[in-house]
């Protein structure tokens, strides 16, 4: 493992990261690249998110300084009659395979735990996305099984429902 992973709150200047992650390779399991307009809308939602939070994942790389390696966040989702936190992430191709996504996922679990509000944090990677399943496993999530999931809107896919308990006291 190289360097410490930090979560930096998403800011106005982070639009470049959405553009960088908007390649066919990076969006293969998410329905493909988005238009510039949809990216701008997503960026605005990230900046204005008030319940939950989006982050840049930053790797402290020693003498070389810091590098942004991807993004992660958590937000509210209505799920099975209640409200839960949902998480999702993206790690840029040149940083994949180094355990950074799992480390960022463990960090976002702590952020969601600190935010309170909900008992559970869920992740819904597509069943064919084995790398994201491994991230969930390494971050301590429990696999609940396959579910049909609408993403993007109007497009149904089969995902795995992974869940981690944040608190026995919170709702949802």
Biotite code that builds the C-alpha atoms (Angstrom):
import biotite.structure as struc

atoms = struc.array([
    struc.Atom([0.000, 0.000, 0.000], chain_id="A", res_id=1, res_name="UNK", atom_name="CA", element="C"),
    struc.Atom([1.359, 3.353, -0.955], chain_id="A", res_id=2, res_name="UNK", atom_name="CA", element="C"),
    struc.Atom([0.420, 6.585, 0.791], chain_id="A", res_id=3, res_name="UNK", atom_name="CA", element="C"),
    struc.Atom([-2.519, 7.637, 2.872], chain_id="A", res_id=4, res_name="UNK", atom_name="CA", element="C"),
    struc.Atom([-5.988, 8.045, 1.334], chain_id="A", res_id=5, res_name="UNK", atom_name="CA", element="C"),
    struc.Atom([-7.870, 11.192, 2.324], chain_id="A", res_id=6, res_name="UNK", atom_name="CA", element="C"),
    struc.Atom([-11.378, 12.317, 1.452], chain_id="A", res_id=7, res_name="UNK", atom_name="CA", element="C"),
    struc.Atom([-11.581, 15.950, 0.360], chain_id="A", res_id=8, res_name="UNK", atom_name="CA", element="C"),
    struc.Atom([-15.088, 17.489, 0.142], chain_id="A", res_id=9, res_name="UNK", atom_name="CA", element="C"),
    struc.Atom([-16.206, 18.043, -3.460], chain_id="A", res_id=10, res_name="UNK", atom_name="CA", element="C"),
    struc.Atom([-15.780, 21.634, -4.609], chain_id="A", res_id=11, res_name="UNK", atom_name="CA", element="C"),
    struc.Atom([-16.495, 23.958, -7.512], chain_id="A", res_id=12, res_name="UNK", atom_name="CA", element="C"),
    struc.Atom([-13.081, 23.223, -9.068], chain_id="A", res_id=13, res_name="UNK", atom_name="CA", element="C"),
    struc.Atom([-13.613, 19.442, -9.229], chain_id="A", res_id=14, res_name="UNK", atom_name="CA", element="C"),
    struc.Atom([-15.588, 19.269, -12.494], chain_id="A", res_id=15, res_name="UNK", atom_name="CA", element="C"),
    struc.Atom([-12.412, 18.107, -14.262], chain_id="A", res_id=16, res_name="UNK", atom_name="CA", element="C"),
    struc.Atom([-12.614, 14.812, -12.341], chain_id="A", res_id=17, res_name="UNK", atom_name="CA", element="C"),
    struc.Atom([-16.097, 14.060, -13.655], chain_id="A", res_id=18, res_name="UNK", atom_name="CA", element="C"),
    struc.Atom([-14.866, 14.717, -17.189], chain_id="A", res_id=19, res_name="UNK", atom_name="CA", element="C"),
    struc.Atom([-11.804, 12.522, -16.617], chain_id="A", res_id=20, res_name="UNK", atom_name="CA", element="C"),
    struc.Atom([-13.964, 9.632, -15.335], chain_id="A", res_id=21, res_name="UNK", atom_name="CA", element="C"),
    struc.Atom([-16.491, 9.959, -18.195], chain_id="A", res_id=22, res_name="UNK", atom_name="CA", element="C"),
    struc.Atom([-14.778, 7.468, -20.504], chain_id="A", res_id=23, res_name="UNK", atom_name="CA", element="C"),
    struc.Atom([-16.273, 4.244, -21.902], chain_id="A", res_id=24, res_name="UNK", atom_name="CA", element="C"),
    struc.Atom([-13.815, 2.279, -19.718], chain_id="A", res_id=25, res_name="UNK", atom_name="CA", element="C"),
    struc.Atom([-14.878, 4.071, -16.530], chain_id="A", res_id=26, res_name="UNK", atom_name="CA", element="C"),
    struc.Atom([-18.631, 4.048, -17.220], chain_id="A", res_id=27, res_name="UNK", atom_name="CA", element="C"),
    struc.Atom([-18.967, 0.528, -18.622], chain_id="A", res_id=28, res_name="UNK", atom_name="CA", element="C"),
    struc.Atom([-21.045, -0.636, -15.626], chain_id="A", res_id=29, res_name="UNK", atom_name="CA", element="C"),
    struc.Atom([-22.996, 2.625, -15.324], chain_id="A", res_id=30, res_name="UNK", atom_name="CA", element="C"),
    struc.Atom([-24.660, 2.903, -18.717], chain_id="A", res_id=31, res_name="UNK", atom_name="CA", element="C"),
    struc.Atom([-21.840, 4.608, -20.621], chain_id="A", res_id=32, res_name="UNK", atom_name="CA", element="C"),
    struc.Atom([-20.480, 8.150, -20.845], chain_id="A", res_id=33, res_name="UNK", atom_name="CA", element="C"),
    struc.Atom([-22.744, 11.109, -20.118], chain_id="A", res_id=34, res_name="UNK", atom_name="CA", element="C"),
    struc.Atom([-23.219, 14.278, -22.162], chain_id="A", res_id=35, res_name="UNK", atom_name="CA", element="C"),
    struc.Atom([-21.471, 17.475, -21.096], chain_id="A", res_id=36, res_name="UNK", atom_name="CA", element="C"),
    struc.Atom([-24.852, 18.798, -19.911], chain_id="A", res_id=37, res_name="UNK", atom_name="CA", element="C"),
    struc.Atom([-25.477, 15.744, -17.713], chain_id="A", res_id=38, res_name="UNK", atom_name="CA", element="C"),
    struc.Atom([-21.951, 15.997, -16.299], chain_id="A", res_id=39, res_name="UNK", atom_name="CA", element="C"),
    struc.Atom([-22.566, 19.666, -15.439], chain_id="A", res_id=40, res_name="UNK", atom_name="CA", element="C"),
    struc.Atom([-25.852, 18.700, -13.729], chain_id="A", res_id=41, res_name="UNK", atom_name="CA", element="C"),
    struc.Atom([-24.071, 15.956, -11.760], chain_id="A", res_id=42, res_name="UNK", atom_name="CA", element="C"),
    struc.Atom([-21.333, 18.377, -10.716], chain_id="A", res_id=43, res_name="UNK", atom_name="CA", element="C"),
    struc.Atom([-23.925, 20.891, -9.501], chain_id="A", res_id=44, res_name="UNK", atom_name="CA", element="C"),
    struc.Atom([-25.692, 18.137, -7.478], chain_id="A", res_id=45, res_name="UNK", atom_name="CA", element="C"),
    struc.Atom([-22.364, 17.128, -5.922], chain_id="A", res_id=46, res_name="UNK", atom_name="CA", element="C"),
    struc.Atom([-21.507, 20.722, -4.963], chain_id="A", res_id=47, res_name="UNK", atom_name="CA", element="C"),
    struc.Atom([-24.986, 21.416, -3.566], chain_id="A", res_id=48, res_name="UNK", atom_name="CA", element="C"),
    struc.Atom([-25.465, 18.087, -1.752], chain_id="A", res_id=49, res_name="UNK", atom_name="CA", element="C"),
    struc.Atom([-26.638, 18.942, 1.767], chain_id="A", res_id=50, res_name="UNK", atom_name="CA", element="C"),
    struc.Atom([-27.629, 15.499, 3.089], chain_id="A", res_id=51, res_name="UNK", atom_name="CA", element="C"),
    struc.Atom([-24.595, 13.279, 2.583], chain_id="A", res_id=52, res_name="UNK", atom_name="CA", element="C"),
    struc.Atom([-21.449, 14.376, 0.791], chain_id="A", res_id=53, res_name="UNK", atom_name="CA", element="C"),
    struc.Atom([-19.283, 13.774, -2.262], chain_id="A", res_id=54, res_name="UNK", atom_name="CA", element="C"),
    struc.Atom([-15.500, 13.683, -2.068], chain_id="A", res_id=55, res_name="UNK", atom_name="CA", element="C"),
    struc.Atom([-12.378, 13.595, -4.165], chain_id="A", res_id=56, res_name="UNK", atom_name="CA", element="C"),
    struc.Atom([-10.191, 10.679, -3.103], chain_id="A", res_id=57, res_name="UNK", atom_name="CA", element="C"),
    struc.Atom([-6.669, 12.004, -2.610], chain_id="A", res_id=58, res_name="UNK", atom_name="CA", element="C"),
    struc.Atom([-3.556, 9.899, -2.230], chain_id="A", res_id=59, res_name="UNK", atom_name="CA", element="C"),
    struc.Atom([-0.765, 11.412, -0.148], chain_id="A", res_id=60, res_name="UNK", atom_name="CA", element="C"),
    struc.Atom([2.155, 10.151, -2.189], chain_id="A", res_id=61, res_name="UNK", atom_name="CA", element="C"),
    struc.Atom([5.063, 11.127, 0.045], chain_id="A", res_id=62, res_name="UNK", atom_name="CA", element="C"),
    struc.Atom([7.683, 13.396, -1.525], chain_id="A", res_id=63, res_name="UNK", atom_name="CA", element="C"),
    struc.Atom([5.621, 13.737, -4.718], chain_id="A", res_id=64, res_name="UNK", atom_name="CA", element="C"),
    struc.Atom([2.798, 15.473, -2.816], chain_id="A", res_id=65, res_name="UNK", atom_name="CA", element="C"),
    struc.Atom([-0.850, 14.556, -3.293], chain_id="A", res_id=66, res_name="UNK", atom_name="CA", element="C"),
    struc.Atom([-2.718, 13.138, -6.263], chain_id="A", res_id=67, res_name="UNK", atom_name="CA", element="C"),
    struc.Atom([-6.438, 12.880, -6.883], chain_id="A", res_id=68, res_name="UNK", atom_name="CA", element="C"),
    struc.Atom([-7.151, 9.218, -7.633], chain_id="A", res_id=69, res_name="UNK", atom_name="CA", element="C"),
    struc.Atom([-10.950, 9.203, -7.836], chain_id="A", res_id=70, res_name="UNK", atom_name="CA", element="C"),
    struc.Atom([-14.218, 10.088, -6.152], chain_id="A", res_id=71, res_name="UNK", atom_name="CA", element="C"),
    struc.Atom([-16.574, 8.617, -3.565], chain_id="A", res_id=72, res_name="UNK", atom_name="CA", element="C"),
    struc.Atom([-19.594, 9.778, -1.632], chain_id="A", res_id=73, res_name="UNK", atom_name="CA", element="C"),
    struc.Atom([-22.750, 8.926, 0.242], chain_id="A", res_id=74, res_name="UNK", atom_name="CA", element="C"),
    struc.Atom([-26.296, 10.183, -0.146], chain_id="A", res_id=75, res_name="UNK", atom_name="CA", element="C"),
    struc.Atom([-29.831, 9.266, 0.858], chain_id="A", res_id=76, res_name="UNK", atom_name="CA", element="C"),
    struc.Atom([-31.876, 6.687, -1.033], chain_id="A", res_id=77, res_name="UNK", atom_name="CA", element="C"),
    struc.Atom([-35.337, 5.315, -0.446], chain_id="A", res_id=78, res_name="UNK", atom_name="CA", element="C"),
    struc.Atom([-34.889, 1.563, -0.174], chain_id="A", res_id=79, res_name="UNK", atom_name="CA", element="C"),
    struc.Atom([-37.346, -1.167, 0.752], chain_id="A", res_id=80, res_name="UNK", atom_name="CA", element="C"),
    struc.Atom([-39.719, 1.052, 2.685], chain_id="A", res_id=81, res_name="UNK", atom_name="CA", element="C"),
    struc.Atom([-37.102, 3.161, 4.462], chain_id="A", res_id=82, res_name="UNK", atom_name="CA", element="C"),
    struc.Atom([-34.307, 5.643, 3.920], chain_id="A", res_id=83, res_name="UNK", atom_name="CA", element="C"),
    struc.Atom([-30.697, 4.481, 3.880], chain_id="A", res_id=84, res_name="UNK", atom_name="CA", element="C"),
    struc.Atom([-27.346, 5.891, 2.884], chain_id="A", res_id=85, res_name="UNK", atom_name="CA", element="C"),
    struc.Atom([-26.027, 4.773, -0.502], chain_id="A", res_id=86, res_name="UNK", atom_name="CA", element="C"),
    struc.Atom([-22.400, 4.960, -1.594], chain_id="A", res_id=87, res_name="UNK", atom_name="CA", element="C"),
    struc.Atom([-20.604, 4.791, -4.914], chain_id="A", res_id=88, res_name="UNK", atom_name="CA", element="C"),
    struc.Atom([-17.060, 5.412, -6.124], chain_id="A", res_id=89, res_name="UNK", atom_name="CA", element="C"),
    struc.Atom([-14.797, 5.684, -9.127], chain_id="A", res_id=90, res_name="UNK", atom_name="CA", element="C"),
    struc.Atom([-11.021, 5.220, -9.190], chain_id="A", res_id=91, res_name="UNK", atom_name="CA", element="C"),
    struc.Atom([-9.122, 6.451, -12.238], chain_id="A", res_id=92, res_name="UNK", atom_name="CA", element="C"),
    struc.Atom([-7.640, 3.623, -14.349], chain_id="A", res_id=93, res_name="UNK", atom_name="CA", element="C"),
    struc.Atom([-3.995, 4.351, -13.571], chain_id="A", res_id=94, res_name="UNK", atom_name="CA", element="C"),
    struc.Atom([-4.707, 3.958, -9.840], chain_id="A", res_id=95, res_name="UNK", atom_name="CA", element="C"),
    struc.Atom([-6.861, 0.826, -9.971], chain_id="A", res_id=96, res_name="UNK", atom_name="CA", element="C"),
    struc.Atom([-5.716, -2.475, -8.485], chain_id="A", res_id=97, res_name="UNK", atom_name="CA", element="C"),
    struc.Atom([-3.869, -0.890, -5.542], chain_id="A", res_id=98, res_name="UNK", atom_name="CA", element="C"),
    struc.Atom([-6.552, -1.186, -2.841], chain_id="A", res_id=99, res_name="UNK", atom_name="CA", element="C"),
    struc.Atom([-7.364, 2.530, -2.944], chain_id="A", res_id=100, res_name="UNK", atom_name="CA", element="C"),
    struc.Atom([-11.110, 2.095, -3.542], chain_id="A", res_id=101, res_name="UNK", atom_name="CA", element="C"),
    struc.Atom([-11.458, -0.206, -0.518], chain_id="A", res_id=102, res_name="UNK", atom_name="CA", element="C"),
    struc.Atom([-9.516, 2.239, 1.640], chain_id="A", res_id=103, res_name="UNK", atom_name="CA", element="C"),
    struc.Atom([-11.707, 5.110, 0.418], chain_id="A", res_id=104, res_name="UNK", atom_name="CA", element="C"),
    struc.Atom([-14.830, 3.001, 1.052], chain_id="A", res_id=105, res_name="UNK", atom_name="CA", element="C"),
    struc.Atom([-13.729, 2.342, 4.640], chain_id="A", res_id=106, res_name="UNK", atom_name="CA", element="C"),
    struc.Atom([-13.184, 6.095, 5.060], chain_id="A", res_id=107, res_name="UNK", atom_name="CA", element="C"),
    struc.Atom([-16.625, 6.929, 3.656], chain_id="A", res_id=108, res_name="UNK", atom_name="CA", element="C"),
    struc.Atom([-18.184, 4.389, 6.039], chain_id="A", res_id=109, res_name="UNK", atom_name="CA", element="C"),
    struc.Atom([-16.722, 6.451, 8.881], chain_id="A", res_id=110, res_name="UNK", atom_name="CA", element="C"),
    struc.Atom([-18.037, 9.687, 7.327], chain_id="A", res_id=111, res_name="UNK", atom_name="CA", element="C"),
    struc.Atom([-21.549, 8.211, 6.962], chain_id="A", res_id=112, res_name="UNK", atom_name="CA", element="C"),
    struc.Atom([-21.362, 6.875, 10.518], chain_id="A", res_id=113, res_name="UNK", atom_name="CA", element="C"),
    struc.Atom([-20.395, 10.335, 11.798], chain_id="A", res_id=114, res_name="UNK", atom_name="CA", element="C"),
    struc.Atom([-23.251, 11.937, 9.838], chain_id="A", res_id=115, res_name="UNK", atom_name="CA", element="C"),
    struc.Atom([-25.738, 9.779, 11.726], chain_id="A", res_id=116, res_name="UNK", atom_name="CA", element="C"),
    struc.Atom([-29.318, 9.703, 10.414], chain_id="A", res_id=117, res_name="UNK", atom_name="CA", element="C"),
    struc.Atom([-29.327, 6.118, 9.097], chain_id="A", res_id=118, res_name="UNK", atom_name="CA", element="C"),
    struc.Atom([-28.417, 2.685, 10.382], chain_id="A", res_id=119, res_name="UNK", atom_name="CA", element="C"),
    struc.Atom([-27.237, 1.257, 7.059], chain_id="A", res_id=120, res_name="UNK", atom_name="CA", element="C"),
    struc.Atom([-24.925, 2.207, 4.207], chain_id="A", res_id=121, res_name="UNK", atom_name="CA", element="C"),
    struc.Atom([-25.578, 0.303, 0.964], chain_id="A", res_id=122, res_name="UNK", atom_name="CA", element="C"),
    struc.Atom([-23.592, -0.114, -2.238], chain_id="A", res_id=123, res_name="UNK", atom_name="CA", element="C"),
    struc.Atom([-25.206, -1.432, -5.423], chain_id="A", res_id=124, res_name="UNK", atom_name="CA", element="C"),
    struc.Atom([-22.532, -2.508, -7.931], chain_id="A", res_id=125, res_name="UNK", atom_name="CA", element="C"),
    struc.Atom([-23.706, -4.280, -11.056], chain_id="A", res_id=126, res_name="UNK", atom_name="CA", element="C"),
    struc.Atom([-23.453, -8.078, -10.625], chain_id="A", res_id=127, res_name="UNK", atom_name="CA", element="C"),
    struc.Atom([-20.981, -8.228, -13.517], chain_id="A", res_id=128, res_name="UNK", atom_name="CA", element="C"),
    struc.Atom([-18.662, -5.688, -11.860], chain_id="A", res_id=129, res_name="UNK", atom_name="CA", element="C"),
    struc.Atom([-16.578, -8.077, -9.780], chain_id="A", res_id=130, res_name="UNK", atom_name="CA", element="C"),
    struc.Atom([-13.958, -5.431, -8.903], chain_id="A", res_id=131, res_name="UNK", atom_name="CA", element="C"),
    struc.Atom([-16.572, -3.306, -7.102], chain_id="A", res_id=132, res_name="UNK", atom_name="CA", element="C"),
    struc.Atom([-17.860, -6.405, -5.339], chain_id="A", res_id=133, res_name="UNK", atom_name="CA", element="C"),
    struc.Atom([-14.351, -7.028, -4.041], chain_id="A", res_id=134, res_name="UNK", atom_name="CA", element="C"),
    struc.Atom([-14.150, -3.415, -2.848], chain_id="A", res_id=135, res_name="UNK", atom_name="CA", element="C"),
    struc.Atom([-17.371, -3.931, -0.866], chain_id="A", res_id=136, res_name="UNK", atom_name="CA", element="C"),
    struc.Atom([-16.049, -7.144, 0.654], chain_id="A", res_id=137, res_name="UNK", atom_name="CA", element="C"),
    struc.Atom([-12.679, -5.604, 1.595], chain_id="A", res_id=138, res_name="UNK", atom_name="CA", element="C"),
    struc.Atom([-14.422, -2.578, 3.112], chain_id="A", res_id=139, res_name="UNK", atom_name="CA", element="C"),
    struc.Atom([-16.500, -4.795, 5.423], chain_id="A", res_id=140, res_name="UNK", atom_name="CA", element="C"),
    struc.Atom([-19.869, -4.783, 3.657], chain_id="A", res_id=141, res_name="UNK", atom_name="CA", element="C"),
    struc.Atom([-22.126, -7.863, 3.759], chain_id="A", res_id=142, res_name="UNK", atom_name="CA", element="C"),
    struc.Atom([-23.586, -9.221, 0.512], chain_id="A", res_id=143, res_name="UNK", atom_name="CA", element="C"),
    struc.Atom([-27.383, -9.449, 0.742], chain_id="A", res_id=144, res_name="UNK", atom_name="CA", element="C"),
    struc.Atom([-27.873, -10.727, -2.806], chain_id="A", res_id=145, res_name="UNK", atom_name="CA", element="C"),
    struc.Atom([-28.972, -9.621, -6.269], chain_id="A", res_id=146, res_name="UNK", atom_name="CA", element="C"),
    struc.Atom([-31.618, -6.928, -6.782], chain_id="A", res_id=147, res_name="UNK", atom_name="CA", element="C"),
    struc.Atom([-33.133, -5.163, -9.760], chain_id="A", res_id=148, res_name="UNK", atom_name="CA", element="C"),
    struc.Atom([-32.020, -1.558, -9.732], chain_id="A", res_id=149, res_name="UNK", atom_name="CA", element="C"),
    struc.Atom([-32.884, 1.427, -11.922], chain_id="A", res_id=150, res_name="UNK", atom_name="CA", element="C"),
    struc.Atom([-29.710, 3.179, -13.097], chain_id="A", res_id=151, res_name="UNK", atom_name="CA", element="C"),
    struc.Atom([-29.550, 5.363, -14.960], chain_id="A", res_id=152, res_name="UNK", atom_name="CA", element="C"),
    struc.Atom([-33.199, 6.422, -14.767], chain_id="A", res_id=153, res_name="UNK", atom_name="CA", element="C"),
    struc.Atom([-35.296, 4.342, -17.123], chain_id="A", res_id=154, res_name="UNK", atom_name="CA", element="C"),
    struc.Atom([-32.706, 1.527, -17.384], chain_id="A", res_id=155, res_name="UNK", atom_name="CA", element="C"),
    struc.Atom([-33.014, -1.567, -15.176], chain_id="A", res_id=156, res_name="UNK", atom_name="CA", element="C"),
    struc.Atom([-29.947, -3.582, -14.250], chain_id="A", res_id=157, res_name="UNK", atom_name="CA", element="C"),
    struc.Atom([-29.210, -6.389, -11.813], chain_id="A", res_id=158, res_name="UNK", atom_name="CA", element="C"),
    struc.Atom([-26.969, -5.313, -8.955], chain_id="A", res_id=159, res_name="UNK", atom_name="CA", element="C"),
    struc.Atom([-25.676, -6.836, -5.784], chain_id="A", res_id=160, res_name="UNK", atom_name="CA", element="C"),
    struc.Atom([-26.987, -5.231, -2.613], chain_id="A", res_id=161, res_name="UNK", atom_name="CA", element="C"),
    struc.Atom([-24.058, -4.820, -0.215], chain_id="A", res_id=162, res_name="UNK", atom_name="CA", element="C"),
    struc.Atom([-24.727, -3.349, 3.232], chain_id="A", res_id=163, res_name="UNK", atom_name="CA", element="C"),
    struc.Atom([-22.761, -2.289, 6.293], chain_id="A", res_id=164, res_name="UNK", atom_name="CA", element="C"),
    struc.Atom([-24.239, -1.353, 9.661], chain_id="A", res_id=165, res_name="UNK", atom_name="CA", element="C"),
    struc.Atom([-23.352, 2.119, 10.891], chain_id="A", res_id=166, res_name="UNK", atom_name="CA", element="C"),
    struc.Atom([-25.292, 2.249, 14.147], chain_id="A", res_id=167, res_name="UNK", atom_name="CA", element="C"),
    struc.Atom([-27.955, 0.279, 15.905], chain_id="A", res_id=168, res_name="UNK", atom_name="CA", element="C"),
    struc.Atom([-29.509, 3.556, 17.068], chain_id="A", res_id=169, res_name="UNK", atom_name="CA", element="C"),
    struc.Atom([-30.083, 5.423, 13.779], chain_id="A", res_id=170, res_name="UNK", atom_name="CA", element="C"),
    struc.Atom([-33.211, 5.146, 11.599], chain_id="A", res_id=171, res_name="UNK", atom_name="CA", element="C"),
    struc.Atom([-33.521, 3.033, 8.453], chain_id="A", res_id=172, res_name="UNK", atom_name="CA", element="C"),
])
